[in-house]
Amino acid sequence: MKAHDVLKHPLNVLTREQRDLFLQNGFLVLPDYVPQAWLTRLRDAMSTLLDRSRAVRESDAIYVLEEGHSPQTPRLHRISSPQDQHPVFWDFMTDPVMTDLAADVVGPDVKFHHAKLNVKSGKGSQGFGWHQDIPAWPHTDFSPVTIGVYIDGCRDDQGPLTVARGSHEGPLFSMYDGEGNFVVKIRPQDLGWLKDDMIDSLTGGPGTTVLLNCRIVHGSAPNRAPEARPLLLPVYSSADSFAYTPSPIPSPHQGDIVRGKAARFASFDTRPVEMPPDWRGGYKPVWAHKKPDATERAVGY
Ligand SMILES: O=C(O)CCC(=O)C(=O)O
């Protein structure tokens, strides 16, 4: 569903001003949005998965390990598809606290695409270079939204999400490097337009929730603090928006309608979108690519 049709539907959670801000800027921050009771359940579930990761020696389809990971001190970049590893995550992602919020920006019929939990363990965990998300999971239109939840909050020194305000209205940039690797990073020569006064760093207390348009240019700095910065990142779309490719982070829940009803017709946006590699051959997470050199325009590193 395109934005002008979304606007015809009544709001559930957001004010009109908040929805307008999201459409204008390509992101929205809701301080302390997720209720404490949910945060407690999410923390318990996360702690169970962190415990399970103690037995993992090498990154796999679920756990992406950080340098220094050990059975004594689990250090994770990411838990892929946490909703398939612990029921609390799926309960949360399908609860109105999330689906009503998604409906406010994608329309009343909401489809789940994928999710990940970026743990960013701390003491120097890598960040993310400037990138756009939609080329990794292109859809027939640009309705997909990532709803990020900072489970424990996020300070400036913990590698917050950093966005280029309004960049969702601009072009999509290539996510391939000069050698044809899909590195999910904009090449330095494509970033000349990015000025400091366009950049917002998204911090907040526990439960602070961040909506990101699927085209917005964003990244994040390393987490230099001693504490981890868990960020839960489910992605939803309008029910009438269809993925062109399999998801890089697969789940049996991909395509589930989590609010409202399934669509009989697809919505199309004619703006072009670069296609990712064939993920059936395996997905190489961003950390598997070489670190950038000092000449790159960095948020992420
Ligand atoms: O976890 C982060 O700091 C950034 C995540 C991100 O940009 C992404 O997953 O697209």
PDBQT file of the ligand as one rigid body, heavy atoms in Angstrom, charges set to zero:
ROOT
HETATM    1  O1  LIG A 401      22.043  -2.863  14.867  1.00  0.00    +0.000 OA
HETATM    2  C1  LIG A 401      22.451  -1.821  14.371  1.00  0.00    +0.000 C 
HETATM    3  O2  LIG A 401      23.184  -1.043  14.992  1.00  0.00    +0.000 OA
HETATM    4  C2  LIG A 401      22.099  -1.420  12.963  1.00  0.00    +0.000 C 
HETATM    5  C3  LIG A 401      21.184  -2.390  12.292  1.00  0.00    +0.000 C 
HETATM    6  C4  LIG A 401      20.923  -2.062  10.870  1.00  0.00    +0.000 C 
HETATM    7  O3  LIG A 401      21.191  -1.010  10.377  1.00  0.00    +0.000 OA
HETATM    8  C5  LIG A 401      20.254  -3.058  10.054  1.00  0.00    +0.000 C 
HETATM    9  O4  LIG A 401      20.089  -4.201  10.532  1.00  0.00    +0.000 OA
HETATM   10  O5  LIG A 401      19.893  -2.721   8.903  1.00  0.00    +0.000 OA
ENDROOT
TORSDOF 0
